[in-house]
Amino acid sequence: MVERGFTEGDWKLFRNKIADWQEAYIDRNNKEYIKLLSEDANPSEKFWGLEERIKEDTGVRVEMSRSKLIFNIISLINEGVISYEDLEEFSDELKETARFFLES
C-alpha cells in the first residue's frame, strides 16, 4: 500500500538505515572536528570555531514518525547526511516523491 509517496517497506527500510546514516555522518564530522582542532591557531580560536561548526551540523536529528518520513529524507539529503543515491533500495514512489521535493 502506498501512503503519502512511500510504502510500508520504505518505512521499515528507513528505520533500519537511519542509525547507520547518522553514525557515518557523525564520523565524517568528527574527523573534520579533529582536523579543525589540529590547526595551528590559538586554543580559543579553535574552540569557538568548533563550537560554531557544531551548531551548523544538525543534520542527523529526525523525528521518528511515519508521517515525517519524506520530510526526514529530504532534510537528510539537504543537510548532506545522505545523497539521493542512498535511496536506491527504496520504492519508486518514495524516490519520485523525494525527487519532486528536491527539484521544487
Secondary structure, 3 states (H helix, E strand, C coil): CEECCEEHHHHHHHHHHHHHHHHHHHHHHHHHHHHHHCCCCCHHHHHHHHHHHHHHCCCCCCCCCHHHHHHHHHHHHHCCCCCHHHHCCCCHHHHHHHHHHHHC
